């Protein structure tokens, strides 16, 4: 692991030097920014670009999302406008929205999203309450999908009701149904 971190840092230093020597090279800038942000921010930038949406910054709770790339894993979590501000601080990719307490992509942010898509960095799917794309293809052994519109679900493989996957469950085959 330590060797991988050293390689990544070395690559990032080379990218910084390239941006410093050619500040007008937008592709080099975008490659550097991409190396510094995580997958969730990357996919939300694409979502904000494609759907032309903004993220509220007045709430710390954010929204639930799920994203994944075919054969390369998946992520489920929560994203807020504040979190995006923290992840993208100083990049010039976001700006305050014209109306309301929200952030939106700047022109550079839209250009970056286009670069991400053209560089084939768009996930196979993204599911959020604000929209998304694609359909999940869960790897064998993964937890069952979480329906964002229905917090109470049944795992078809175990016949358990889960109100919040990973935290509590009830066995539908059990004689004691009082837990439901």
VEXKOL-142288 format. One record per residue (C-alpha): x, y, z. Coordinates in steps of 0.05 Angstrom, whole numbers, always signed. Layout:
BEGIN
       c1       c2       c3
        X        Y        Z
...
//
This chain:
BEGIN
       c1       c2       c3
       +0       +0       +0
      +56      +48      +17
      +86      +37      -52
      +20      +53      -86
      +13     +118      -46
      +84     +138      -65
      +69     +124     -139
       +5     +164     -136
      +41     +223     -103
      +97     +220     -154
      +46     +221     -211
      +10     +280     -179
      +75     +319     -171
      +90     +308     -245
      +19     +333     -262
      +29     +395     -219
      +95     +410     -255
      +61     +401     -322
       +5     +450     -302
      +56     +500     -276
      +96     +497     -341
      +34     +502     -385
      -20     +539     -346
      -65     +544     -407
      -66     +468     -417
     -137     +454     -393
     -130     +379     -403
      -70     +377     -356
     -109     +418     -305
     -168     +372     -309
     -124     +310     -303
      -93     +338     -240
     -161     +357     -210
     -188     +288     -227
     -130     +255     -190
     -147     +294     -127
     -222     +283     -123
     -261     +220     -105
     -309     +180     -146
     -371     +208     -113
     -352     +280     -128
     -334     +260     -200
     -402     +228     -212
     -440     +285     -180
     -404     +335     -224
     -427     +295     -285
     -498     +293     -256
     -498     +368     -244
     -474     +379     -315
     -522     +332     -350
     -584     +351     -310
     -563     +424     -301
     -579     +421     -227
     -551     +454     -165
     -538     +425      -96
     -568     +458      -35
     -517     +482      +16
     -566     +499      +72
     -574     +427      +96
     -521     +381     +125
     -562     +319     +111
     -556     +319      +35
     -583     +262       -6
     -572     +187      -13
     -537     +161      -75
     -510      +98     -105
     -460      +93     -161
     -417      +41     -195
     -376      +24     -255
     -383      -44     -289
     -331      -92     -260
     -299      -38     -217
     -342      -36     -155
     -396       +9     -128
     -408      +61      -74
     -469      +80      -33
     -471     +140      +11
     -495     +210      +26
     -475     +274      -11
     -490     +345      +11
     -475     +413      -20
     -427     +426      +38
     -390     +362      +23
     -382     +382      -50
     -357     +451      -29
     -304     +417      +14
     -284     +368      -40
     -279     +421      -95
     -253     +480      -55
     -205     +521      -96
     -216     +484     -162
     -260     +537     -195
     -309     +482     -215
     -367     +507     -172
     -398     +574     -156
     -456     +599     -115
     -522     +591     -151
     -558     +653     -175
     -617     +640     -129
     -621     +606      -62
     -569     +574      -18
     -540     +527      -69
     -478     +513     -111
     -477     +501     -186
     -423     +485     -236
     -383     +543     -265
     -366     +544     -339
     -301     +509     -320
     -342     +458     -281
     -384     +443     -342
     -321     +437     -384
     -291     +390     -332
     -354     +347     -333
     -350     +342     -409
     -276     +322     -402
     -295     +268     -351
     -347     +240     -399
     -300     +243     -459
     -246     +209     -417
     -295     +152     -403
     -296     +166     -329
     -372     +167     -324
     -398     +110     -280
     -442      +57     -309
     -498      +81     -264
     -515     +135     -213
     -579     +135     -173
     -600     +197     -134
     -667     +229     -116
     -648     +284     -167
     -639     +236     -224
     -583     +195     -253
     -569     +144     -307
     -558      +70     -321
     -580       +8     -283
     -540      -26     -228
     -509      -94     -241
     -490     -115     -172
     -429     -160     -163
     -440     -229     -133
     -440     -226      -57
     -458     -152      -52
     -514     -128       -7
     -580     -124      -43
     -597      -57      -77
     -624       +0      -35
     -688      +31      -64
     -681     +105      -51
     -756     +115      -53
     -772      +58       -6
     -731      +54      +58
     -763      -13      +79
     -742      -70      +34
     -738     -145      +31
     -674     -181      +14
     -696     -235      -35
     -638     -281      -16
     -650     -281      +60
     -723     -260      +64
     -704     -206     +114
     -737     -138     +119
     -686      -83     +124
     -706      -14     +146
     -636      +13     +138
     -591      -37     +104
     -532      -56     +147
     -563      -33     +212
     -626      -72     +229
     -665     -130     +200
     -724     -174     +215
     -732     -247     +194
     -798     -256     +157
     -796     -331     +172
     -793     -319     +247
     -853     -335     +290
     -844     -269     +327
     -871     -216     +280
     -873     -162     +334
     -807     -133     +310
     -838     -112     +244
//
